[in-house]
Amino acid sequence: MEAGEIIAYNLKRLRNEKNLTLGQLANMAGVSKVVLSQIEKGEANPTINTIWKITGALQLPYSALLEMPKKAAVQIRKKEISALSEDKYHIFNYYAKTAERNFELYQIEVEPGCEHASIGHSTNSFEYLMMLKGELILETDGEAYALKKDDAICFAASGAHSYKNVGKKDAKAVLLIHYR
């Protein structure tokens, strides 16, 4: 998309989100209604100062008109994720920690007979584990917790902990690591 098309799309979307008419936004921004209409239709390219006036009136950052909004939904397919594997322990990273996201989301698969030991994560990190199938023994802080399908547990993850599959079938779980 060209810059003018992106601005036109965003202006109309943001104005509608704020429930404003062209006339109301024109008055707030100090820009003529005709100019706003032309920008929204992609018939005119606004000046830098016009963009500042519009975004100021909408109480948004300057870049709000210049960048396409991120998709509301992003689909991730497991088959497109490369597993990190260590012996019989496999981990699939669905969502990595980012500046906007203070957690990581994984699916783990633990084969029978596997024991995976973690040295621990950063201070103020917590693991949330929810079993999808099979059984695991989670050891943390000198305690052992038996987990079966549909069980969940949360614990401080900064210390050493381990997962053991003592069953005869694969175990599968959702693992969320939250950073405070």
Biotite code that builds the C-alpha atoms (Angstrom):
import biotite.structure as struc

atoms = struc.array([
    struc.Atom([0.000, 0.000, 0.000], chain_id="A", res_id=1, res_name="MET", atom_name="CA", element="C"),
    struc.Atom([1.134, 3.538, -0.777], chain_id="A", res_id=2, res_name="GLU", atom_name="CA", element="C"),
    struc.Atom([1.525, 6.050, 2.072], chain_id="A", res_id=3, res_name="ALA", atom_name="CA", element="C"),
    struc.Atom([-1.587, 7.987, 0.999], chain_id="A", res_id=4, res_name="GLY", atom_name="CA", element="C"),
    struc.Atom([-3.685, 4.804, 1.014], chain_id="A", res_id=5, res_name="GLU", atom_name="CA", element="C"),
    struc.Atom([-2.429, 3.863, 4.480], chain_id="A", res_id=6, res_name="ILE", atom_name="CA", element="C"),
    struc.Atom([-3.203, 7.346, 5.823], chain_id="A", res_id=7, res_name="ILE", atom_name="CA", element="C"),
    struc.Atom([-6.661, 7.280, 4.210], chain_id="A", res_id=8, res_name="ALA", atom_name="CA", element="C"),
    struc.Atom([-7.449, 3.880, 5.696], chain_id="A", res_id=9, res_name="TYR", atom_name="CA", element="C"),
    struc.Atom([-6.196, 4.800, 9.170], chain_id="A", res_id=10, res_name="ASN", atom_name="CA", element="C"),
    struc.Atom([-7.907, 8.197, 9.240], chain_id="A", res_id=11, res_name="LEU", atom_name="CA", element="C"),
    struc.Atom([-11.309, 6.720, 8.437], chain_id="A", res_id=12, res_name="LYS", atom_name="CA", element="C"),
    struc.Atom([-10.808, 3.805, 10.847], chain_id="A", res_id=13, res_name="ARG", atom_name="CA", element="C"),
    struc.Atom([-9.624, 5.999, 13.732], chain_id="A", res_id=14, res_name="LEU", atom_name="CA", element="C"),
    struc.Atom([-12.291, 8.646, 13.189], chain_id="A", res_id=15, res_name="ARG", atom_name="CA", element="C"),
    struc.Atom([-14.994, 5.961, 13.220], chain_id="A", res_id=16, res_name="ASN", atom_name="CA", element="C"),
    struc.Atom([-13.481, 4.309, 16.299], chain_id="A", res_id=17, res_name="GLU", atom_name="CA", element="C"),
    struc.Atom([-13.738, 7.654, 18.107], chain_id="A", res_id=18, res_name="LYS", atom_name="CA", element="C"),
    struc.Atom([-17.301, 8.079, 16.823], chain_id="A", res_id=19, res_name="ASN", atom_name="CA", element="C"),
    struc.Atom([-16.538, 11.434, 15.180], chain_id="A", res_id=20, res_name="LEU", atom_name="CA", element="C"),
    struc.Atom([-18.047, 12.971, 12.071], chain_id="A", res_id=21, res_name="THR", atom_name="CA", element="C"),
    struc.Atom([-15.796, 14.619, 9.500], chain_id="A", res_id=22, res_name="LEU", atom_name="CA", element="C"),
    struc.Atom([-17.079, 17.994, 10.699], chain_id="A", res_id=23, res_name="GLY", atom_name="CA", element="C"),
    struc.Atom([-16.325, 17.264, 14.350], chain_id="A", res_id=24, res_name="GLN", atom_name="CA", element="C"),
    struc.Atom([-12.781, 16.112, 13.608], chain_id="A", res_id=25, res_name="LEU", atom_name="CA", element="C"),
    struc.Atom([-12.244, 19.078, 11.252], chain_id="A", res_id=26, res_name="ALA", atom_name="CA", element="C"),
    struc.Atom([-13.189, 21.491, 14.056], chain_id="A", res_id=27, res_name="ASN", atom_name="CA", element="C"),
    struc.Atom([-11.024, 19.694, 16.617], chain_id="A", res_id=28, res_name="MET", atom_name="CA", element="C"),
    struc.Atom([-7.990, 19.547, 14.288], chain_id="A", res_id=29, res_name="ALA", atom_name="CA", element="C"),
    struc.Atom([-8.326, 22.979, 12.711], chain_id="A", res_id=30, res_name="GLY", atom_name="CA", element="C"),
    struc.Atom([-8.395, 21.403, 9.241], chain_id="A", res_id=31, res_name="VAL", atom_name="CA", element="C"),
    struc.Atom([-11.151, 21.933, 6.692], chain_id="A", res_id=32, res_name="SER", atom_name="CA", element="C"),
    struc.Atom([-13.801, 19.265, 6.303], chain_id="A", res_id=33, res_name="LYS", atom_name="CA", element="C"),
    struc.Atom([-13.107, 19.149, 2.547], chain_id="A", res_id=34, res_name="VAL", atom_name="CA", element="C"),
    struc.Atom([-9.406, 18.426, 3.124], chain_id="A", res_id=35, res_name="VAL", atom_name="CA", element="C"),
    struc.Atom([-10.215, 15.686, 5.657], chain_id="A", res_id=36, res_name="LEU", atom_name="CA", element="C"),
    struc.Atom([-12.681, 14.127, 3.221], chain_id="A", res_id=37, res_name="SER", atom_name="CA", element="C"),
    struc.Atom([-10.089, 14.180, 0.432], chain_id="A", res_id=38, res_name="GLN", atom_name="CA", element="C"),
    struc.Atom([-7.477, 12.572, 2.706], chain_id="A", res_id=39, res_name="ILE", atom_name="CA", element="C"),
    struc.Atom([-9.929, 9.844, 3.782], chain_id="A", res_id=40, res_name="GLU", atom_name="CA", element="C"),
    struc.Atom([-10.759, 9.070, 0.155], chain_id="A", res_id=41, res_name="LYS", atom_name="CA", element="C"),
    struc.Atom([-7.069, 8.927, -0.761], chain_id="A", res_id=42, res_name="GLY", atom_name="CA", element="C"),
    struc.Atom([-7.461, 11.899, -3.090], chain_id="A", res_id=43, res_name="GLU", atom_name="CA", element="C"),
    struc.Atom([-4.998, 14.130, -1.225], chain_id="A", res_id=44, res_name="ALA", atom_name="CA", element="C"),
    struc.Atom([-1.725, 13.584, 0.589], chain_id="A", res_id=45, res_name="ASN", atom_name="CA", element="C"),
    struc.Atom([-1.629, 15.528, 3.858], chain_id="A", res_id=46, res_name="PRO", atom_name="CA", element="C"),
    struc.Atom([1.321, 17.660, 4.872], chain_id="A", res_id=47, res_name="THR", atom_name="CA", element="C"),
    struc.Atom([3.361, 16.732, 7.931], chain_id="A", res_id=48, res_name="ILE", atom_name="CA", element="C"),
    struc.Atom([1.687, 19.553, 9.857], chain_id="A", res_id=49, res_name="ASN", atom_name="CA", element="C"),
    struc.Atom([-1.779, 18.332, 8.849], chain_id="A", res_id=50, res_name="THR", atom_name="CA", element="C"),
    struc.Atom([-0.934, 14.863, 10.150], chain_id="A", res_id=51, res_name="ILE", atom_name="CA", element="C"),
    struc.Atom([0.229, 16.466, 13.419], chain_id="A", res_id=52, res_name="TRP", atom_name="CA", element="C"),
    struc.Atom([-3.027, 18.400, 13.695], chain_id="A", res_id=53, res_name="LYS", atom_name="CA", element="C"),
    struc.Atom([-5.175, 15.334, 13.042], chain_id="A", res_id=54, res_name="ILE", atom_name="CA", element="C"),
    struc.Atom([-3.288, 13.003, 15.384], chain_id="A", res_id=55, res_name="THR", atom_name="CA", element="C"),
    struc.Atom([-3.193, 15.742, 18.040], chain_id="A", res_id=56, res_name="GLY", atom_name="CA", element="C"),
    struc.Atom([-6.959, 16.152, 17.828], chain_id="A", res_id=57, res_name="ALA", atom_name="CA", element="C"),
    struc.Atom([-7.394, 12.367, 18.104], chain_id="A", res_id=58, res_name="LEU", atom_name="CA", element="C"),
    struc.Atom([-4.888, 12.310, 20.992], chain_id="A", res_id=59, res_name="GLN", atom_name="CA", element="C"),
    struc.Atom([-2.783, 9.711, 19.232], chain_id="A", res_id=60, res_name="LEU", atom_name="CA", element="C"),
    struc.Atom([0.912, 9.491, 18.300], chain_id="A", res_id=61, res_name="PRO", atom_name="CA", element="C"),
    struc.Atom([1.968, 10.861, 14.923], chain_id="A", res_id=62, res_name="TYR", atom_name="CA", element="C"),
    struc.Atom([2.651, 7.336, 13.646], chain_id="A", res_id=63, res_name="SER", atom_name="CA", element="C"),
    struc.Atom([-0.987, 6.283, 14.208], chain_id="A", res_id=64, res_name="ALA", atom_name="CA", element="C"),
    struc.Atom([-1.858, 7.425, 10.685], chain_id="A", res_id=65, res_name="LEU", atom_name="CA", element="C"),
    struc.Atom([1.302, 6.137, 9.045], chain_id="A", res_id=66, res_name="LEU", atom_name="CA", element="C"),
    struc.Atom([1.422, 2.465, 10.031], chain_id="A", res_id=67, res_name="GLU", atom_name="CA", element="C"),
    struc.Atom([-1.005, -0.268, 9.144], chain_id="A", res_id=68, res_name="MET", atom_name="CA", element="C"),
    struc.Atom([-2.587, -1.747, 12.245], chain_id="A", res_id=69, res_name="PRO", atom_name="CA", element="C"),
    struc.Atom([-1.431, -5.204, 13.185], chain_id="A", res_id=70, res_name="LYS", atom_name="CA", element="C"),
    struc.Atom([-3.866, -7.963, 12.442], chain_id="A", res_id=71, res_name="LYS", atom_name="CA", element="C"),
    struc.Atom([-6.187, -8.720, 15.312], chain_id="A", res_id=72, res_name="ALA", atom_name="CA", element="C"),
    struc.Atom([-5.660, -12.444, 14.877], chain_id="A", res_id=73, res_name="ALA", atom_name="CA", element="C"),
    struc.Atom([-2.469, -14.245, 13.954], chain_id="A", res_id=74, res_name="VAL", atom_name="CA", element="C"),
    struc.Atom([-2.740, -17.966, 13.360], chain_id="A", res_id=75, res_name="GLN", atom_name="CA", element="C"),
    struc.Atom([0.159, -20.213, 14.277], chain_id="A", res_id=76, res_name="ILE", atom_name="CA", element="C"),
    struc.Atom([0.318, -23.812, 13.151], chain_id="A", res_id=77, res_name="ARG", atom_name="CA", element="C"),
    struc.Atom([2.393, -26.289, 15.111], chain_id="A", res_id=78, res_name="LYS", atom_name="CA", element="C"),
    struc.Atom([3.727, -27.836, 11.906], chain_id="A", res_id=79, res_name="LYS", atom_name="CA", element="C"),
    struc.Atom([5.340, -24.462, 11.100], chain_id="A", res_id=80, res_name="GLU", atom_name="CA", element="C"),
    struc.Atom([7.215, -24.308, 14.425], chain_id="A", res_id=81, res_name="ILE", atom_name="CA", element="C"),
    struc.Atom([10.644, -25.885, 14.759], chain_id="A", res_id=82, res_name="SER", atom_name="CA", element="C"),
    struc.Atom([10.831, -27.993, 17.898], chain_id="A", res_id=83, res_name="ALA", atom_name="CA", element="C"),
    struc.Atom([13.730, -27.609, 20.255], chain_id="A", res_id=84, res_name="LEU", atom_name="CA", element="C"),
    struc.Atom([14.502, -31.130, 21.382], chain_id="A", res_id=85, res_name="SER", atom_name="CA", element="C"),
    struc.Atom([16.743, -32.550, 24.039], chain_id="A", res_id=86, res_name="GLU", atom_name="CA", element="C"),
    struc.Atom([16.692, -36.333, 24.236], chain_id="A", res_id=87, res_name="ASP", atom_name="CA", element="C"),
    struc.Atom([12.980, -37.156, 24.742], chain_id="A", res_id=88, res_name="LYS", atom_name="CA", element="C"),
    struc.Atom([11.893, -33.613, 25.696], chain_id="A", res_id=89, res_name="TYR", atom_name="CA", element="C"),
    struc.Atom([10.447, -31.431, 22.916], chain_id="A", res_id=90, res_name="HIS", atom_name="CA", element="C"),
    struc.Atom([9.384, -27.806, 23.233], chain_id="A", res_id=91, res_name="ILE", atom_name="CA", element="C"),
    struc.Atom([7.448, -25.724, 20.681], chain_id="A", res_id=92, res_name="PHE", atom_name="CA", element="C"),
    struc.Atom([7.567, -21.932, 21.061], chain_id="A", res_id=93, res_name="ASN", atom_name="CA", element="C"),
    struc.Atom([4.249, -20.408, 19.987], chain_id="A", res_id=94, res_name="TYR", atom_name="CA", element="C"),
    struc.Atom([4.813, -16.891, 21.356], chain_id="A", res_id=95, res_name="TYR", atom_name="CA", element="C"),
    struc.Atom([8.131, -15.395, 22.414], chain_id="A", res_id=96, res_name="ALA", atom_name="CA", element="C"),
    struc.Atom([8.544, -12.635, 24.979], chain_id="A", res_id=97, res_name="LYS", atom_name="CA", element="C"),
    struc.Atom([8.529, -9.178, 23.377], chain_id="A", res_id=98, res_name="THR", atom_name="CA", element="C"),
    struc.Atom([8.412, -5.577, 24.571], chain_id="A", res_id=99, res_name="ALA", atom_name="CA", element="C"),
    struc.Atom([4.607, -5.773, 24.430], chain_id="A", res_id=100, res_name="GLU", atom_name="CA", element="C"),
    struc.Atom([4.298, -9.349, 25.740], chain_id="A", res_id=101, res_name="ARG", atom_name="CA", element="C"),
    struc.Atom([5.714, -10.290, 29.149], chain_id="A", res_id=102, res_name="ASN", atom_name="CA", element="C"),
    struc.Atom([5.234, -14.032, 28.703], chain_id="A", res_id=103, res_name="PHE", atom_name="CA", element="C"),
    struc.Atom([6.260, -16.937, 26.527], chain_id="A", res_id=104, res_name="GLU", atom_name="CA", element="C"),
    struc.Atom([3.841, -19.662, 25.454], chain_id="A", res_id=105, res_name="LEU", atom_name="CA", element="C"),
    struc.Atom([5.004, -23.177, 24.675], chain_id="A", res_id=106, res_name="TYR", atom_name="CA", element="C"),
    struc.Atom([3.716, -26.668, 24.148], chain_id="A", res_id=107, res_name="GLN", atom_name="CA", element="C"),
    struc.Atom([5.913, -29.353, 25.638], chain_id="A", res_id=108, res_name="ILE", atom_name="CA", element="C"),
    struc.Atom([5.984, -33.039, 24.799], chain_id="A", res_id=109, res_name="GLU", atom_name="CA", element="C"),
    struc.Atom([7.737, -35.432, 27.143], chain_id="A", res_id=110, res_name="VAL", atom_name="CA", element="C"),
    struc.Atom([8.287, -39.019, 26.026], chain_id="A", res_id=111, res_name="GLU", atom_name="CA", element="C"),
    struc.Atom([8.051, -41.948, 28.459], chain_id="A", res_id=112, res_name="PRO", atom_name="CA", element="C"),
    struc.Atom([11.153, -42.346, 30.626], chain_id="A", res_id=113, res_name="GLY", atom_name="CA", element="C"),
    struc.Atom([12.284, -38.757, 30.054], chain_id="A", res_id=114, res_name="CYS", atom_name="CA", element="C"),
    struc.Atom([13.470, -36.507, 32.850], chain_id="A", res_id=115, res_name="GLU", atom_name="CA", element="C"),
    struc.Atom([14.130, -32.909, 31.857], chain_id="A", res_id=116, res_name="HIS", atom_name="CA", element="C"),
    struc.Atom([15.902, -30.674, 34.381], chain_id="A", res_id=117, res_name="ALA", atom_name="CA", element="C"),
    struc.Atom([15.796, -26.878, 34.143], chain_id="A", res_id=118, res_name="SER", atom_name="CA", element="C"),
    struc.Atom([18.360, -24.746, 35.950], chain_id="A", res_id=119, res_name="ILE", atom_name="CA", element="C"),
    struc.Atom([15.682, -22.082, 36.408], chain_id="A", res_id=120, res_name="GLY", atom_name="CA", element="C"),
    struc.Atom([14.801, -18.841, 34.701], chain_id="A", res_id=121, res_name="HIS", atom_name="CA", element="C"),
    struc.Atom([15.209, -15.179, 35.539], chain_id="A", res_id=122, res_name="SER", atom_name="CA", element="C"),
    struc.Atom([14.152, -13.720, 38.869], chain_id="A", res_id=123, res_name="THR", atom_name="CA", element="C"),
    struc.Atom([10.421, -12.960, 39.073], chain_id="A", res_id=124, res_name="ASN", atom_name="CA", element="C"),
    struc.Atom([9.497, -15.565, 36.470], chain_id="A", res_id=125, res_name="SER", atom_name="CA", element="C"),
    struc.Atom([6.624, -17.971, 36.984], chain_id="A", res_id=126, res_name="PHE", atom_name="CA", element="C"),
    struc.Atom([5.620, -21.086, 35.103], chain_id="A", res_id=127, res_name="GLU", atom_name="CA", element="C"),
    struc.Atom([2.015, -22.057, 34.499], chain_id="A", res_id=128, res_name="TYR", atom_name="CA", element="C"),
    struc.Atom([1.690, -25.629, 33.312], chain_id="A", res_id=129, res_name="LEU", atom_name="CA", element="C"),
    struc.Atom([-1.550, -27.264, 32.137], chain_id="A", res_id=130, res_name="MET", atom_name="CA", element="C"),
    struc.Atom([-1.579, -30.934, 31.211], chain_id="A", res_id=131, res_name="MET", atom_name="CA", element="C"),
    struc.Atom([-3.233, -31.892, 27.925], chain_id="A", res_id=132, res_name="LEU", atom_name="CA", element="C"),
    struc.Atom([-2.492, -35.614, 28.012], chain_id="A", res_id=133, res_name="LYS", atom_name="CA", element="C"),
    struc.Atom([-0.438, -38.165, 29.888], chain_id="A", res_id=134, res_name="GLY", atom_name="CA", element="C"),
    struc.Atom([1.218, -37.745, 33.282], chain_id="A", res_id=135, res_name="GLU", atom_name="CA", element="C"),
    struc.Atom([4.180, -35.775, 34.590], chain_id="A", res_id=136, res_name="LEU", atom_name="CA", element="C"),
    struc.Atom([5.951, -35.431, 37.898], chain_id="A", res_id=137, res_name="ILE", atom_name="CA", element="C"),
    struc.Atom([7.040, -31.829, 38.458], chain_id="A", res_id=138, res_name="LEU", atom_name="CA", element="C"),
    struc.Atom([9.727, -31.284, 41.070], chain_id="A", res_id=139, res_name="GLU", atom_name="CA", element="C"),
    struc.Atom([10.394, -27.813, 42.427], chain_id="A", res_id=140, res_name="THR", atom_name="CA", element="C"),
    struc.Atom([11.578, -26.473, 45.797], chain_id="A", res_id=141, res_name="ASP", atom_name="CA", element="C"),
    struc.Atom([12.091, -30.022, 47.099], chain_id="A", res_id=142, res_name="GLY", atom_name="CA", element="C"),
    struc.Atom([8.450, -30.997, 46.435], chain_id="A", res_id=143, res_name="GLU", atom_name="CA", element="C"),
    struc.Atom([7.089, -33.441, 43.857], chain_id="A", res_id=144, res_name="ALA", atom_name="CA", element="C"),
    struc.Atom([3.700, -32.850, 42.196], chain_id="A", res_id=145, res_name="TYR", atom_name="CA", element="C"),
    struc.Atom([1.919, -35.559, 40.191], chain_id="A", res_id=146, res_name="ALA", atom_name="CA", element="C"),
    struc.Atom([0.049, -34.026, 37.269], chain_id="A", res_id=147, res_name="LEU", atom_name="CA", element="C"),
    struc.Atom([-2.476, -35.768, 35.036], chain_id="A", res_id=148, res_name="LYS", atom_name="CA", element="C"),
    struc.Atom([-4.620, -34.681, 32.102], chain_id="A", res_id=149, res_name="LYS", atom_name="CA", element="C"),
    struc.Atom([-6.482, -31.396, 32.825], chain_id="A", res_id=150, res_name="ASP", atom_name="CA", element="C"),
    struc.Atom([-4.383, -30.659, 35.960], chain_id="A", res_id=151, res_name="ASP", atom_name="CA", element="C"),
    struc.Atom([-2.511, -27.364, 36.225], chain_id="A", res_id=152, res_name="ALA", atom_name="CA", element="C"),
    struc.Atom([0.172, -25.889, 38.445], chain_id="A", res_id=153, res_name="ILE", atom_name="CA", element="C"),
    struc.Atom([1.886, -22.531, 38.897], chain_id="A", res_id=154, res_name="CYS", atom_name="CA", element="C"),
    struc.Atom([5.277, -22.057, 40.552], chain_id="A", res_id=155, res_name="PHE", atom_name="CA", element="C"),
    struc.Atom([8.185, -19.633, 40.820], chain_id="A", res_id=156, res_name="ALA", atom_name="CA", element="C"),
    struc.Atom([10.486, -20.669, 37.987], chain_id="A", res_id=157, res_name="ALA", atom_name="CA", element="C"),
    struc.Atom([13.682, -18.915, 39.041], chain_id="A", res_id=158, res_name="SER", atom_name="CA", element="C"),
    struc.Atom([14.880, -22.044, 40.885], chain_id="A", res_id=159, res_name="GLY", atom_name="CA", element="C"),
    struc.Atom([15.813, -25.436, 39.514], chain_id="A", res_id=160, res_name="ALA", atom_name="CA", element="C"),
    struc.Atom([12.885, -27.656, 38.571], chain_id="A", res_id=161, res_name="HIS", atom_name="CA", element="C"),
    struc.Atom([12.309, -30.809, 36.551], chain_id="A", res_id=162, res_name="SER", atom_name="CA", element="C"),
    struc.Atom([9.697, -32.680, 34.569], chain_id="A", res_id=163, res_name="TYR", atom_name="CA", element="C"),
    struc.Atom([9.568, -36.496, 34.612], chain_id="A", res_id=164, res_name="LYS", atom_name="CA", element="C"),
    struc.Atom([7.379, -38.746, 32.540], chain_id="A", res_id=165, res_name="ASN", atom_name="CA", element="C"),
    struc.Atom([7.161, -41.967, 34.547], chain_id="A", res_id=166, res_name="VAL", atom_name="CA", element="C"),
    struc.Atom([4.196, -43.239, 32.515], chain_id="A", res_id=167, res_name="GLY", atom_name="CA", element="C"),
    struc.Atom([4.081, -45.436, 29.441], chain_id="A", res_id=168, res_name="LYS", atom_name="CA", element="C"),
    struc.Atom([2.606, -42.786, 27.108], chain_id="A", res_id=169, res_name="LYS", atom_name="CA", element="C"),
    struc.Atom([3.729, -39.395, 25.836], chain_id="A", res_id=170, res_name="ASP", atom_name="CA", element="C"),
    struc.Atom([2.827, -36.448, 28.032], chain_id="A", res_id=171, res_name="ALA", atom_name="CA", element="C"),
    struc.Atom([1.789, -33.147, 26.480], chain_id="A", res_id=172, res_name="LYS", atom_name="CA", element="C"),
    struc.Atom([1.269, -29.817, 28.247], chain_id="A", res_id=173, res_name="ALA", atom_name="CA", element="C"),
    struc.Atom([0.844, -26.106, 27.647], chain_id="A", res_id=174, res_name="VAL", atom_name="CA", element="C"),
    struc.Atom([3.573, -24.083, 29.354], chain_id="A", res_id=175, res_name="LEU", atom_name="CA", element="C"),
    struc.Atom([3.343, -20.358, 29.943], chain_id="A", res_id=176, res_name="LEU", atom_name="CA", element="C"),
    struc.Atom([6.315, -18.520, 31.438], chain_id="A", res_id=177, res_name="ILE", atom_name="CA", element="C"),
    struc.Atom([5.302, -15.150, 32.871], chain_id="A", res_id=178, res_name="HIS", atom_name="CA", element="C"),
    struc.Atom([7.881, -12.453, 33.639], chain_id="A", res_id=179, res_name="TYR", atom_name="CA", element="C"),
    struc.Atom([6.989, -9.850, 36.246], chain_id="A", res_id=180, res_name="ARG", atom_name="CA", element="C"),
])
